[in-house]
């Protein structure tokens, strides 16, 4: 009887530990982007929240590298926008937002904050370019504009994916 209670207690503790453990934070893929946003503590399990209306005519694009480019590390990524003001998260303005660079992934859900990990880089200080270290081979890059809460606009303002190859 006592053994059964000890086993049940151990199993409960193991379950609680597993549920409360935060995922290992992967090293950032970007040298200059690693510490760009101390406000970016998010989890993919965040419930859907109200989204900010996208500025009319807003677009984002990757100015460099271009589709199909063969590049070497460090890869310099230059962001571009039209119809929107790029601002730090702590200085929100109407028709303003900040960049998120998605590497080898797609936006999982528009109704939640964009996670912070090696595939989702945040630029909450209003940065408009970065350098990233990528493994040799094929990669995709995509920009998504987010509001001060790191939530994509409604409708989503995202660039086309850019396919590159790192030598």
C-alpha positions as CSV (number, residue, x, y, z in Angstrom):
1,X,0.0,0.0,0.0
2,X,2.8,2.4,1.0
3,X,4.7,1.5,-2.2
4,X,1.7,2.2,-4.4
5,X,1.3,5.7,-2.7
6,X,5.0,6.4,-3.2
7,X,4.9,5.4,-6.9
8,X,1.7,7.6,-7.4
9,X,3.4,10.5,-5.7
10,X,6.6,10.1,-7.8
11,X,4.5,9.9,-11.0
12,X,2.6,13.0,-10.0
13,X,5.8,14.9,-9.3
14,X,7.3,13.8,-12.6
15,X,4.2,15.0,-14.4
16,X,4.2,18.4,-12.7
17,X,7.9,18.8,-13.4
18,X,7.4,18.0,-17.1
19,X,4.4,20.4,-17.4
20,X,6.2,23.3,-15.7
21,X,9.5,22.9,-17.5
22,X,10.0,25.6,-20.1
23,X,11.3,24.3,-23.5
24,X,15.1,24.5,-23.9
25,X,15.8,27.8,-25.5
26,X,17.8,27.1,-28.6
27,X,20.7,29.4,-29.2
28,X,19.7,32.2,-31.4
29,X,20.6,31.8,-35.1
30,X,21.5,35.5,-35.2
31,X,24.6,37.0,-33.8
32,X,23.2,40.5,-33.6
33,X,19.6,39.3,-33.1
34,X,20.2,37.1,-30.1
35,X,19.4,39.8,-27.6
36,X,17.3,42.2,-29.7
37,X,14.1,42.0,-27.6
38,X,14.0,41.5,-23.9
39,X,10.1,41.8,-24.1
40,X,9.8,38.7,-26.2
41,X,9.1,36.0,-23.7
42,X,6.3,34.0,-25.4
43,X,5.2,30.5,-25.6
44,X,3.5,28.8,-28.6
45,X,0.6,27.8,-26.3
46,X,-0.5,31.4,-25.7
47,X,-4.3,31.6,-26.3
48,X,-5.6,33.5,-29.2
49,X,-5.9,37.3,-28.5
50,X,-7.4,40.3,-30.3
51,X,-5.3,41.4,-33.2
52,X,-4.4,44.9,-34.2
53,X,-5.8,46.0,-37.6
54,X,-3.0,46.2,-40.2
55,X,-2.1,49.6,-41.6
56,X,-3.8,50.1,-45.0
57,X,-1.3,49.2,-47.8
58,X,1.4,47.9,-45.4
59,X,3.9,45.5,-46.9
60,X,7.1,44.0,-45.7
61,X,9.8,42.4,-47.9
62,X,13.4,41.1,-47.7
63,X,15.6,43.5,-49.6
64,X,18.6,41.2,-49.3
65,X,19.4,38.4,-49.9
66,X,17.3,37.9,-53.0
67,X,15.4,34.8,-54.1
68,X,17.8,32.0,-55.1
69,X,21.0,33.7,-53.8
70,X,24.0,31.6,-53.0
71,X,25.4,33.3,-49.8
72,X,28.2,32.8,-47.2
73,X,28.0,33.2,-43.4
74,X,27.4,35.5,-41.8
75,X,24.2,36.1,-43.9
76,X,23.2,39.8,-43.9
77,X,19.4,40.1,-44.0
78,X,18.0,43.6,-44.9
79,X,14.3,44.3,-44.2
80,X,12.1,46.6,-46.2
81,X,8.6,48.1,-45.6
82,X,6.0,50.3,-47.2
83,X,3.0,51.9,-45.7
84,X,4.0,51.2,-42.1
85,X,6.4,52.7,-39.5
86,X,8.9,50.4,-37.9
87,X,9.1,51.2,-34.2
88,X,10.4,49.7,-31.0
89,X,7.9,47.7,-29.0
90,X,8.1,50.2,-26.1
91,X,7.3,53.1,-28.4
92,X,4.1,52.0,-30.2
93,X,2.6,54.4,-32.7
94,X,-0.4,54.2,-34.9
95,X,0.4,52.3,-38.1
96,X,3.6,51.0,-36.5
97,X,5.0,47.6,-35.8
98,X,8.3,45.7,-35.7
99,X,9.9,42.8,-37.6
100,X,10.1,39.1,-36.9
101,X,12.3,37.0,-39.1
102,X,11.2,33.4,-39.6
103,X,13.9,31.0,-40.6
104,X,13.0,27.6,-42.1
105,X,9.5,27.8,-40.7
106,X,6.1,29.3,-41.3
107,X,3.8,31.4,-39.1
108,X,2.0,28.8,-36.9
109,X,-1.0,31.0,-36.0
110,X,-1.9,34.6,-36.6
111,X,-3.9,34.9,-33.4
112,X,-1.1,34.3,-30.9
113,X,2.2,36.0,-30.1
114,X,5.1,34.9,-32.3
115,X,7.3,32.6,-30.3
116,X,10.9,33.4,-29.5
117,X,13.4,30.7,-30.6
118,X,16.1,30.0,-33.2
119,X,13.5,30.0,-36.0
120,X,11.5,33.1,-34.9
121,X,13.8,36.1,-34.3
122,X,12.4,39.3,-32.8
123,X,13.5,42.8,-33.6
124,X,11.6,44.7,-31.0
125,X,14.0,47.6,-30.9
126,X,13.0,48.6,-34.4
127,X,15.9,47.0,-36.2
128,X,15.8,46.9,-40.0
129,X,18.6,44.4,-40.7
130,X,20.5,41.7,-39.0
131,X,23.2,39.0,-39.6
132,X,22.5,35.4,-39.1
133,X,24.7,32.3,-39.0
134,X,23.0,29.4,-40.9
135,X,24.2,25.9,-41.6
136,X,25.3,25.1,-45.1
137,X,22.5,24.2,-47.4
138,X,19.0,25.5,-48.4
139,X,17.1,27.8,-46.1
140,X,13.9,30.0,-46.2
141,X,13.6,33.5,-44.8
142,X,10.3,35.3,-44.2
143,X,9.4,38.6,-42.4
144,X,6.2,39.0,-40.4
145,X,5.2,42.4,-39.0
146,X,4.0,42.3,-35.4
147,X,2.4,44.8,-33.0
148,X,3.9,45.8,-29.6
149,X,2.6,42.4,-28.2
150,X,4.4,40.5,-31.0
151,X,1.1,39.4,-32.5
152,X,0.8,39.5,-36.3
153,X,-1.5,42.2,-37.7
154,X,-5.0,41.5,-39.1
155,X,-4.6,40.7,-41.9
156,X,-1.1,39.3,-41.6
157,X,1.6,41.5,-43.0
158,X,4.3,39.1,-44.2
159,X,6.9,38.9,-47.0
160,X,7.1,36.3,-49.6
161,X,9.5,33.5,-48.5
162,X,13.0,33.9,-49.9
163,X,14.9,30.7,-50.7
164,X,18.6,30.9,-50.3
165,X,21.5,28.5,-50.2
166,X,24.4,28.9,-47.8
167,X,27.7,27.5,-48.9
